[in-house]
Amino acid sequence: MDNTAGSAKLMYTFLQNVPLEDCDSIQALEVRPLDHTQLCAGGNLGKDACRGDSGGPLMGKRESPTTSQEQTYQLGIVSFGSIPCGSNKAPSVFTRVSEYLDWILDNIHP
């Protein structure tokens, strides 16, 4: 199976957070060092960001502190993953949205 091909169907998966220090030691030398503006997730066989996913969201869920209802929020933006996609122990790297909130708020318009 070629796991680098795109899909005509919208796909999703559940990814585990990977500590940045652990992720940095796994990533190829040309993309290191990773920094606080990035986060890593995945690294489980067959579950990964893949070709065509760049720019897509990494979403999270949490309980709202005010309403106690579950909220979905965006944690990251897909930057790059392993080649081939879904390699075991090779997490994907995402841009950490919270590091750019000031810029986002300054540049969105109704």
MMTF fields as JSON, N, C-alpha, C and O atoms, coordinates in Angstrom:
{
  "mmtfVersion": "1.0.0",
  "mmtfProducer": "UNKNOWN",
  "numBonds": 439,
  "numAtoms": 440,
  "numGroups": 110,
  "numChains": 1,
  "numModels": 1,
  "chainsPerModel": [1],
  "groupsPerChain": [110],
  "chainIdList": ["A"],
  "bondAtomList": [4, 2, 8, 6, 12, 10, 16, 14, 20, 18, 24, 22, 28, 26, 32, 30, 36, 34, 40, 38, 44, 42, 48, 46, 52, 50, 56, 54, 60, 58, 64, 62, 68, 66, 72, 70, 76, 74, 80, 78, 84, 82, 88, 86, 92, 90, 96, 94, 100, 98, 104, 102, 108, 106, 112, 110, 116, 114, 120, 118, 124, 122, 128, 126, 132, 130, 136, 134, 140, 138, 144, 142, 148, 146, 152, 150, 156, 154, 160, 158, 164, 162, 168, 166, 172, 170, 176, 174, 180, 178, 184, 182, 188, 186, 192, 190, 196, 194, 200, 198, 204, 202, 208, 206, 212, 210, 216, 214, 220, 218, 224, 222, 228, 226, 232, 230, 236, 234, 240, 238, 244, 242, 248, 246, 252, 250, 256, 254, 260, 258, 264, 262, 268, 266, 272, 270, 276, 274, 280, 278, 284, 282, 288, 286, 292, 290, 296, 294, 300, 298, 304, 302, 308, 306, 312, 310, 316, 314, 320, 318, 324, 322, 328, 326, 332, 330, 336, 334, 340, 338, 344, 342, 348, 346, 352, 350, 356, 354, 360, 358, 364, 362, 368, 366, 372, 370, 376, 374, 380, 378, 384, 382, 388, 386, 392, 390, 396, 394, 400, 398, 404, 402, 408, 406, 412, 410, 416, 414, 420, 418, 424, 422, 428, 426, 432, 430, 436, 434],
  "bondOrderList": [1, 1, 1, 1, 1, 1, 1, 1, 1, 1, 1, 1, 1, 1, 1, 1, 1, 1, 1, 1, 1, 1, 1, 1, 1, 1, 1, 1, 1, 1, 1, 1, 1, 1, 1, 1, 1, 1, 1, 1, 1, 1, 1, 1, 1, 1, 1, 1, 1, 1, 1, 1, 1, 1, 1, 1, 1, 1, 1, 1, 1, 1, 1, 1, 1, 1, 1, 1, 1, 1, 1, 1, 1, 1, 1, 1, 1, 1, 1, 1, 1, 1, 1, 1, 1, 1, 1, 1, 1, 1, 1, 1, 1, 1, 1, 1, 1, 1, 1, 1, 1, 1, 1, 1, 1, 1, 1, 1, 1],
  "groupList": [{"groupName": "MET", "atomNameList": ["N", "CA", "C", "O"], "elementList": ["N", "C", "C", "O"], "formalChargeList": [0, 0, 0, 0], "bondAtomList": [1, 0, 2, 1, 3, 2], "bondOrderList": [1, 1, 2], "singleLetterCode": "M", "chemCompType": "L-PEPTIDE LINKING"}, {"groupName": "ASP", "atomNameList": ["N", "CA", "C", "O"], "elementList": ["N", "C", "C", "O"], "formalChargeList": [0, 0, 0, 0], "bondAtomList": [1, 0, 2, 1, 3, 2], "bondOrderList": [1, 1, 2], "singleLetterCode": "D", "chemCompType": "L-PEPTIDE LINKING"}, {"groupName": "ASN", "atomNameList": ["N", "CA", "C", "O"], "elementList": ["N", "C", "C", "O"], "formalChargeList": [0, 0, 0, 0], "bondAtomList": [1, 0, 2, 1, 3, 2], "bondOrderList": [1, 1, 2], "singleLetterCode": "N", "chemCompType": "L-PEPTIDE LINKING"}, {"groupName": "THR", "atomNameList": ["N", "CA", "C", "O"], "elementList": ["N", "C", "C", "O"], "formalChargeList": [0, 0, 0, 0], "bondAtomList": [1, 0, 2, 1, 3, 2], "bondOrderList": [1, 1, 2], "singleLetterCode": "T", "chemCompType": "L-PEPTIDE LINKING"}, {"groupName": "ALA", "atomNameList": ["N", "CA", "C", "O"], "elementList": ["N", "C", "C", "O"], "formalChargeList": [0, 0, 0, 0], "bondAtomList": [1, 0, 2, 1, 3, 2], "bondOrderList": [1, 1, 2], "singleLetterCode": "A", "chemCompType": "L-PEPTIDE LINKING"}, {"groupName": "GLY", "atomNameList": ["N", "CA", "C", "O"], "elementList": ["N", "C", "C", "O"], "formalChargeList": [0, 0, 0, 0], "bondAtomList": [1, 0, 2, 1, 3, 2], "bondOrderList": [1, 1, 2], "singleLetterCode": "G", "chemCompType": "PEPTIDE LINKING"}, {"groupName": "SER", "atomNameList": ["N", "CA", "C", "O"], "elementList": ["N", "C", "C", "O"], "formalChargeList": [0, 0, 0, 0], "bondAtomList": [1, 0, 2, 1, 3, 2], "bondOrderList": [1, 1, 2], "singleLetterCode": "S", "chemCompType": "L-PEPTIDE LINKING"}, {"groupName": "LYS", "atomNameList": ["N", "CA", "C", "O"], "elementList": ["N", "C", "C", "O"], "formalChargeList": [0, 0, 0, 0], "bondAtomList": [1, 0, 2, 1, 3, 2], "bondOrderList": [1, 1, 2], "singleLetterCode": "K", "chemCompType": "L-PEPTIDE LINKING"}, {"groupName": "LEU", "atomNameList": ["N", "CA", "C", "O"], "elementList": ["N", "C", "C", "O"], "formalChargeList": [0, 0, 0, 0], "bondAtomList": [1, 0, 2, 1, 3, 2], "bondOrderList": [1, 1, 2], "singleLetterCode": "L", "chemCompType": "L-PEPTIDE LINKING"}, {"groupName": "TYR", "atomNameList": ["N", "CA", "C", "O"], "elementList": ["N", "C", "C", "O"], "formalChargeList": [0, 0, 0, 0], "bondAtomList": [1, 0, 2, 1, 3, 2], "bondOrderList": [1, 1, 2], "singleLetterCode": "Y", "chemCompType": "L-PEPTIDE LINKING"}, {"groupName": "PHE", "atomNameList": ["N", "CA", "C", "O"], "elementList": ["N", "C", "C", "O"], "formalChargeList": [0, 0, 0, 0], "bondAtomList": [1, 0, 2, 1, 3, 2], "bondOrderList": [1, 1, 2], "singleLetterCode": "F", "chemCompType": "L-PEPTIDE LINKING"}, {"groupName": "GLN", "atomNameList": ["N", "CA", "C", "O"], "elementList": ["N", "C", "C", "O"], "formalChargeList": [0, 0, 0, 0], "bondAtomList": [1, 0, 2, 1, 3, 2], "bondOrderList": [1, 1, 2], "singleLetterCode": "Q", "chemCompType": "L-PEPTIDE LINKING"}, {"groupName": "VAL", "atomNameList": ["N", "CA", "C", "O"], "elementList": ["N", "C", "C", "O"], "formalChargeList": [0, 0, 0, 0], "bondAtomList": [1, 0, 2, 1, 3, 2], "bondOrderList": [1, 1, 2], "singleLetterCode": "V", "chemCompType": "L-PEPTIDE LINKING"}, {"groupName": "PRO", "atomNameList": ["N", "CA", "C", "O"], "elementList": ["N", "C", "C", "O"], "formalChargeList": [0, 0, 0, 0], "bondAtomList": [1, 0, 2, 1, 3, 2], "bondOrderList": [1, 1, 2], "singleLetterCode": "P", "chemCompType": "L-PEPTIDE LINKING"}, {"groupName": "GLU", "atomNameList": ["N", "CA", "C", "O"], "elementList": ["N", "C", "C", "O"], "formalChargeList": [0, 0, 0, 0], "bondAtomList": [1, 0, 2, 1, 3, 2], "bondOrderList": [1, 1, 2], "singleLetterCode": "E", "chemCompType": "L-PEPTIDE LINKING"}, {"groupName": "CYS", "atomNameList": ["N", "CA", "C", "O"], "elementList": ["N", "C", "C", "O"], "formalChargeList": [0, 0, 0, 0], "bondAtomList": [1, 0, 2, 1, 3, 2], "bondOrderList": [1, 1, 2], "singleLetterCode": "C", "chemCompType": "L-PEPTIDE LINKING"}, {"groupName": "ILE", "atomNameList": ["N", "CA", "C", "O"], "elementList": ["N", "C", "C", "O"], "formalChargeList": [0, 0, 0, 0], "bondAtomList": [1, 0, 2, 1, 3, 2], "bondOrderList": [1, 1, 2], "singleLetterCode": "I", "chemCompType": "L-PEPTIDE LINKING"}, {"groupName": "ARG", "atomNameList": ["N", "CA", "C", "O"], "elementList": ["N", "C", "C", "O"], "formalChargeList": [0, 0, 0, 0], "bondAtomList": [1, 0, 2, 1, 3, 2], "bondOrderList": [1, 1, 2], "singleLetterCode": "R", "chemCompType": "L-PEPTIDE LINKING"}, {"groupName": "HIS", "atomNameList": ["N", "CA", "C", "O"], "elementList": ["N", "C", "C", "O"], "formalChargeList": [0, 0, 0, 0], "bondAtomList": [1, 0, 2, 1, 3, 2], "bondOrderList": [1, 1, 2], "singleLetterCode": "H", "chemCompType": "L-PEPTIDE LINKING"}, {"groupName": "TRP", "atomNameList": ["N", "CA", "C", "O"], "elementList": ["N", "C", "C", "O"], "formalChargeList": [0, 0, 0, 0], "bondAtomList": [1, 0, 2, 1, 3, 2], "bondOrderList": [1, 1, 2], "singleLetterCode": "W", "chemCompType": "L-PEPTIDE LINKING"}],
  "groupTypeList": [0, 1, 2, 3, 4, 5, 6, 4, 7, 8, 0, 9, 3, 10, 8, 11, 2, 12, 13, 8, 14, 1, 15, 1, 6, 16, 11, 4, 8, 14, 12, 17, 13, 8, 1, 18, 3, 11, 8, 15, 4, 5, 5, 2, 8, 5, 7, 1, 4, 15, 17, 5, 1, 6, 5, 5, 13, 8, 0, 5, 7, 17, 14, 6, 13, 3, 3, 6, 11, 14, 11, 3, 9, 11, 8, 5, 16, 12, 6, 10, 5, 6, 16, 13, 15, 5, 6, 2, 7, 4, 13, 6, 12, 10, 3, 17, 12, 6, 14, 9, 8, 1, 19, 16, 8, 1, 2, 16, 18, 13],
  "groupIdList": [1, 2, 3, 4, 5, 6, 7, 8, 9, 10, 11, 12, 13, 14, 15, 16, 17, 18, 19, 20, 21, 22, 23, 24, 25, 26, 27, 28, 29, 30, 31, 32, 33, 34, 35, 36, 37, 38, 39, 40, 41, 42, 43, 44, 45, 46, 47, 48, 49, 50, 51, 52, 53, 54, 55, 56, 57, 58, 59, 60, 61, 62, 63, 64, 65, 66, 67, 68, 69, 70, 71, 72, 73, 74, 75, 76, 77, 78, 79, 80, 81, 82, 83, 84, 85, 86, 87, 88, 89, 90, 91, 92, 93, 94, 95, 96, 97, 98, 99, 100, 101, 102, 103, 104, 105, 106, 107, 108, 109, 110],
  "secStructList": [7, 7, 6, 6, 1, 7, 7, 1, 1, 7, 7, 7, 7, 7, 7, 7, 3, 3, 7, 2, 2, 2, 2, 2, 2, 2, 1, 7, 4, 4, 4, 7, 7, 7, 7, 6, 6, 3, 3, 3, 3, 7, 7, 5, 6, 6, 5, 1, 7, 7, 6, 6, 7, 6, 6, 7, 3, 3, 3, 3, 3, 3, 3, 7, 6, 6, 6, 7, 7, 3, 3, 3, 3, 3, 3, 3, 3, 3, 3, 3, 7, 7, 1, 1, 6, 6, 7, 6, 6, 7, 7, 3, 3, 3, 3, 3, 4, 4, 4, 4, 2, 2, 2, 2, 2, 2, 2, 7, 7, 7],
  "xCoordList": [0.841, 0.0, 0.882, 1.84, 0.563, 1.299, 0.648, -0.405, 1.259, 0.64, 1.065, 0.909, 1.594, 1.93, 0.935, 1.014, 0.002, -0.988, -2.039, -2.325, -2.61, -3.657, -4.976, -5.076, -5.982, -7.3, -8.336, -8.217, -9.348, -10.461, -11.459, -12.367, -11.297, -12.2, -11.5, -10.319, -12.236, -11.683, -11.395, -12.265, -10.183, -9.757, -9.389, -9.122, -9.381, -8.902, -8.33, -8.598, -7.548, -7.025, -6.773, -6.784, -6.551, -6.232, -4.735, -4.192, -4.074, -2.626, -2.287, -2.97, -1.241, -0.736, 0.313, 1.094, 0.316, 1.356, 2.709, 2.799, 3.75, 5.12, 5.946, 5.976, 6.616, 7.434, 8.42, 9.022, 8.569, 9.409, 10.843, 11.452, 11.378, 12.75, 12.887, 13.873, 11.89, 11.913, 11.785, 12.496, 10.884, 10.648, 11.896, 12.263, 12.536, 13.726, 14.833, 15.552, 14.971, 16.034, 15.735, 16.644, 14.473, 14.062, 14.127, 14.435, 13.84, 13.729, 15.077, 16.137, 15.002, 16.208, 16.997, 16.424, 18.288, 19.166, 18.78, 18.944, 18.266, 17.956, 16.767, 16.569, 15.972, 14.842, 15.061, 14.163, 16.228, 16.502, 17.337, 18.041, 17.296, 16.507, 15.073, 14.816, 14.153, 12.775, 12.748, 13.628, 11.733, 11.668, 10.252, 9.345, 10.063, 8.798, 7.636, 6.484, 7.903, 6.824, 6.273, 5.384, 6.804, 6.385, 5.923, 6.26, 5.152, 4.788, 4.748, 4.638, 4.838, 4.883, 3.76, 3.376, 3.241, 2.198, 2.287, 2.761, 1.826, 1.806, 2.962, 3.407, 3.444, 4.521, 4.024, 4.794, 2.716, 2.153, 1.99, 1.596, 2.286, 2.241, 0.879, -0.16, 0.905, -0.306, -1.124, -2.153, -0.698, -1.442, -0.502, 0.453, -0.775, 0.19, -0.438, -1.465, 0.179, -0.089, 0.68, 1.75, 0.146, 0.779, 0.764, 0.294, 1.283, 1.339, -0.061, -1.041, -0.138, -1.418, -2.077, -3.057, -1.558, -2.135, -1.552, -2.117, -0.432, 0.21, -0.784, -1.537, -0.774, -1.711, -2.999, -3.802, -3.207, -4.414, -4.305, -3.216, -5.424, -5.428, -5.068, -5.327, -4.465, -4.35, -5.311, -5.096, -6.358, -7.412, -7.284, -6.739, -7.797, -7.84, -9.22, -10.013, -9.511, -10.782, -10.478, -9.513, -11.322, -11.19, -12.548, -13.471, -12.651, -13.877, -13.808, -12.805, -14.874, -14.925, -14.877, -15.612, -14.025, -13.954, -15.209, -15.463, -15.994, -17.182, -18.478, -19.387, -18.577, -19.839, -19.741, -20.764, -18.553, -18.293, -18.668, -18.741, -18.907, -19.178, -17.869, -16.916, -17.848, -16.653, -16.491, -17.452, -15.274, -14.942, -13.866, -12.99, -13.943, -12.899, -12.111, -12.7, -10.808, -9.968, -8.778, -8.432, -8.159, -7.027, -5.723, -5.427, -4.948, -3.637, -2.518, -1.598, -2.609, -1.498, -1.92, -3.085, -0.94, -1.094, -0.033, 1.142, -0.453, 0.48, 1.636, 1.423, 2.858, 4.06, 4.686, 4.8, 5.093, 5.68, 5.629, 5.475, 5.761, 5.748, 6.857, 7.749, 6.782, 7.809, 7.575, 6.464, 8.621, 8.516, 9.072, 10.238, 8.294, 6.899, 5.983, 6.363, 4.783, 3.805, 3.493, 3.509, 3.212, 2.776, 3.859, 3.566, 5.116, 6.21, 6.133, 5.843, 6.392, 6.361, 7.484, 8.619, 7.171, 8.137, 8.632, 9.64, 7.94, 8.345, 7.164, 6.347, 7.06, 5.927, 5.957, 6.999, 4.783, 4.663, 4.953, 4.825, 5.346, 5.647, 4.582, 4.216, 4.099, 3.035, 3.5, 4.327, 2.971, 3.187, 2.234, 1.041, 2.74, 1.945, 1.147, 1.723, -0.17, -1.043, -0.95, -0.966, -0.853, -0.836, 0.332, 0.248, 1.416, 2.573, 2.316, 3.088, 1.246, 0.961, -0.381, -0.883, -0.976, -2.294, -2.31, -3.259, -1.29, -1.264, -1.309, -2.075, -0.502, -0.483, -1.831, -2.346, -2.406, -3.708, -4.763, -5.506, -4.831, -5.848, -5.64, -6.608, -4.391, -4.103, -4.439, -4.584, -4.564, -4.722, -6.04, -6.244, -6.944, -8.255, -9.205, -9.116, -10.099, -11.066, -12.442, -12.578, -13.476, -14.845, -15.333, -16.457],
  "yCoordList": [-1.186, 0.0, 1.245, 1.33, 2.195, 3.461, 4.435, 4.994, 4.647, 5.524, 6.977, 7.767, 7.341, 8.742, 9.388, 10.592, 8.621, 9.165, 9.953, 9.651, 10.959, 11.751, 10.998, 9.889, 11.604, 11.002, 11.982, 13.188, 11.472, 12.309, 12.505, 13.329, 11.764, 11.806, 12.514, 12.28, 13.379, 14.042, 12.993, 12.197, 13.001, 11.987, 12.655, 13.856, 11.855, 12.329, 11.15, 9.989, 11.47, 10.455, 11.111, 12.337, 10.315, 10.811, 10.634, 9.547, 11.708, 11.698, 12.009, 12.803, 11.389, 11.672, 12.777, 12.843, 13.638, 14.657, 13.973, 12.972, 14.523, 14.031, 15.201, 16.256, 15.046, 16.146, 16.653, 15.867, 17.97, 18.596, 18.062, 17.854, 17.842, 17.345, 15.956, 15.671, 15.097, 13.753, 13.833, 13.141, 14.675, 14.838, 15.377, 14.914, 16.345, 16.967, 15.939, 16.006, 14.998, 13.997, 12.987, 12.31, 12.881, 11.933, 12.556, 11.866, 13.857, 14.512, 14.573, 14.544, 14.657, 14.737, 16.005, 17.016, 15.943, 17.072, 18.353, 19.441, 18.251, 19.471, 20.253, 21.406, 19.669, 20.403, 20.71, 21.232, 20.395, 20.648, 21.901, 22.274, 22.564, 22.204, 22.723, 23.755, 21.986, 22.459, 23.468, 23.46, 24.343, 25.34, 25.487, 24.764, 26.433, 26.607, 27.004, 26.95, 27.398, 27.753, 26.518, 26.626, 25.358, 24.108, 23.12, 23.254, 22.133, 21.025, 19.761, 19.809, 18.64, 17.346, 16.458, 16.512, 15.642, 14.681, 13.505, 13.631, 12.372, 11.177, 10.266, 10.179, 9.588, 8.633, 7.214, 6.308, 7.016, 5.673, 5.172, 5.93, 3.922, 3.333, 3.559, 3.197, 4.165, 4.368, 5.592, 5.841, 6.373, 7.571, 8.756, 8.857, 9.666, 10.728, 11.786, 11.547, 12.95, 13.92, 13.429, 12.837, 13.67, 13.139, 14.191, 15.311, 13.814, 14.734, 15.29, 14.545, 16.592, 17.247, 17.764, 18.505, 17.387, 17.826, 19.141, 19.754, 19.59, 20.819, 21.967, 22.166, 22.718, 23.823, 23.413, 24.268, 22.117, 21.621, 21.765, 22.003, 21.623, 21.846, 20.615, 19.479, 20.865, 19.883, 20.375, 21.43, 19.62, 20.05, 19.342, 18.242, 19.994, 19.41, 19.612, 20.4, 18.904, 19.07, 19.316, 18.791, 20.124, 20.394, 20.8, 21.112, 20.791, 21.237, 22.747, 23.277, 23.44, 24.891, 25.244, 24.656, 26.194, 26.578, 27.308, 27.374, 27.856, 28.616, 27.828, 28.022, 26.936, 26.217, 24.725, 24.04, 24.213, 22.786, 21.921, 20.698, 22.537, 21.778, 21.556, 22.323, 20.487, 20.195, 21.213, 21.534, 21.715, 22.657, 22.044, 21.322, 22.341, 21.949, 23.208, 24.26, 23.107, 24.267, 23.829, 22.649, 24.797, 24.488, 24.678, 25.762, 23.598, 23.615, 23.96, 24.705, 23.409, 23.542, 23.531, 23.316, 23.771, 23.737, 22.769, 22.881, 21.82, 20.815, 21.494, 22.29, 21.179, 21.672, 20.571, 20.708, 19.476, 18.362, 17.09, 17.123, 15.977, 14.676, 13.799, 14.252, 12.553, 11.6, 11.136, 11.232, 10.639, 10.042, 8.629, 8.474, 7.603, 7.653, 8.015, 7.903, 8.446, 8.838, 7.666, 6.504, 8.001, 6.989, 6.054, 4.947, 6.48, 5.646, 5.564, 6.556, 4.395, 4.207, 5.004, 4.998, 5.677, 6.444, 7.72, 8.285, 8.183, 9.416, 10.389, 10.375, 11.234, 12.148, 13.248, 13.552, 13.836, 14.989, 16.259, 16.292, 17.307, 18.599, 19.602, 19.669, 20.372, 21.346, 22.718, 22.818, 23.774, 25.131, 25.339, 25.06, 25.822, 26.028, 27.331, 28.419, 27.22, 28.375, 29.397, 30.6, 28.945, 29.878, 30.853, 31.941, 30.489, 31.379, 32.532, 33.49, 32.445, 33.458, 34.146, 34.805, 34.006, 34.592, 36.105, 36.645, 36.797, 38.258, 38.627, 39.507, 37.967, 38.244, 37.902, 38.663, 36.767, 36.357, 37.403, 37.837, 37.807, 38.782, 40.143, 40.85, 40.513, 41.781, 41.755, 42.807, 40.565, 40.463, 39.875, 39.738, 39.521, 39.054, 40.239, 41.169, 40.182, 41.265, 40.658, 39.634, 41.282, 40.745, 40.804, 40.393],
  "zCoordList": [0.0, 0.0, 0.0, 0.768, -0.85, -0.905, 0.062, -0.243, 1.227, 2.216, 2.055, 2.985, 0.907, 0.659, -0.29, -0.532, -0.832, -1.758, -0.989, 0.169, -1.635, -1.023, -1.004, -1.529, -0.398, -0.304, -0.82, -0.604, -1.497, -1.946, -0.81, -0.917, 0.262, 1.411, 2.574, 2.831, 3.273, 4.454, 5.522, 5.875, 6.024, 6.987, 8.315, 8.368, 9.379, 10.674, 11.446, 11.134, 12.447, 13.354, 14.704, 14.816, 15.703, 17.032, 17.26, 17.061, 17.68, 17.873, 19.321, 19.968, 19.825, 21.162, 21.081, 20.132, 22.091, 22.201, 22.425, 23.136, 21.813, 22.001, 22.531, 21.897, 23.67, 24.193, 23.131, 22.4, 23.064, 22.042, 22.075, 21.025, 23.266, 23.382, 22.751, 22.071, 22.981, 22.394, 20.883, 20.153, 20.419, 18.985, 18.291, 17.211, 18.911, 18.325, 18.102, 17.105, 19.019, 18.88, 17.774, 17.294, 17.368, 16.331, 14.938, 13.966, 14.835, 13.533, 12.816, 13.44, 11.508, 10.674, 10.994, 11.399, 10.813, 11.133, 10.409, 10.962, 9.174, 8.417, 8.979, 8.593, 9.874, 10.457, 11.936, 12.598, 12.453, 13.857, 14.021, 13.083, 15.15, 16.318, 16.205, 15.587, 16.814, 16.943, 18.082, 18.943, 18.092, 19.163, 19.704, 19.291, 20.636, 21.346, 20.436, 20.866, 19.199, 18.272, 17.558, 16.714, 17.902, 17.274, 18.341, 19.517, 17.914, 18.786, 17.958, 16.733, 18.628, 17.94, 18.442, 19.611, 17.539, 17.889, 16.936, 15.807, 17.407, 16.569, 16.891, 18.035, 15.867, 16.045, 16.193, 16.511, 15.959, 15.991, 14.568, 13.682, 14.346, 13.019, 12.363, 12.915, 11.177, 10.391, 10.751, 10.123, 11.751, 12.161, 12.076, 12.846, 11.129, 10.871, 9.981, 9.346, 9.939, 8.882, 7.663, 7.802, 6.476, 5.275, 4.176, 4.374, 3.019, 1.885, 1.617, 1.58, 1.435, 1.202, 2.469, 2.393, 3.636, 4.91, 5.411, 6.317, 4.844, 5.316, 5.328, 4.375, 6.42, 6.584, 7.264, 7.638, 7.429, 8.094, 9.605, 10.127, 10.316, 11.759, 12.586, 12.186, 13.746, 14.814, 15.886, 16.483, 16.128, 17.037, 18.38, 18.474, 19.412, 20.742, 21.335, 20.819, 22.415, 23.126, 24.591, 25.146, 25.198, 26.63, 27.173, 26.421, 28.489, 29.134, 29.305, 29.782, 28.916, 29.075, 30.557, 31.35, 30.946, 32.357, 32.835, 34.038, 31.909, 32.312, 32.203, 33.009, 31.211, 31.003, 31.304, 31.328, 31.53, 31.746, 30.548, 30.67, 29.395, 28.176, 27.427, 27.565, 26.631, 25.852, 24.729, 24.029, 24.561, 23.492, 22.61, 23.086, 21.32, 20.383, 20.039, 19.792, 20.022, 19.73, 18.881, 18.836, 18.211, 17.345, 18.101, 18.603, 18.171, 18.824, 17.861, 18.197, 16.654, 15.729, 14.279, 13.946, 13.421, 11.967, 11.444, 11.793, 10.604, 10.086, 9.363, 8.448, 9.776, 9.102, 8.26, 7.042, 8.902, 8.157, 8.987, 10.208, 8.295, 8.952, 8.417, 7.7, 8.777, 8.362, 6.928, 6.406, 6.306, 4.973, 5.097, 5.457, 4.816, 4.396, 5.561, 6.726, 5.229, 6.248, 7.174, 6.767, 8.416, 9.365, 9.844, 10.295, 9.754, 10.254, 11.771, 12.44, 12.304, 13.746, 14.406, 13.928, 15.487, 16.293, 15.613, 16.034, 14.569, 13.888, 13.903, 12.982, 14.935, 15.038, 13.984, 13.403, 13.756, 12.862, 13.645, 14.869, 12.925, 13.541, 13.101, 11.927, 14.06, 13.849, 14.321, 15.228, 13.71, 14.206, 15.372, 15.251, 16.494, 17.708, 17.578, 17.616, 17.424, 17.189, 18.315, 18.054, 19.559, 20.694, 20.636, 21.204, 19.963, 19.835, 18.867, 18.825, 18.097, 17.074, 17.291, 16.381, 18.482, 18.731, 18.561, 17.993, 19.037, 18.87, 17.393, 16.999, 16.574, 15.132, 14.51, 13.692, 14.89, 14.343, 14.672, 13.792, 15.932, 16.345, 15.684, 15.405, 15.433, 14.762, 13.275, 12.653, 12.704, 11.252, 10.778, 9.571, 11.688, 11.238, 11.186, 11.987, 10.242, 10.073, 9.877, 9.207, 10.458, 10.306, 8.867, 8.579]
}
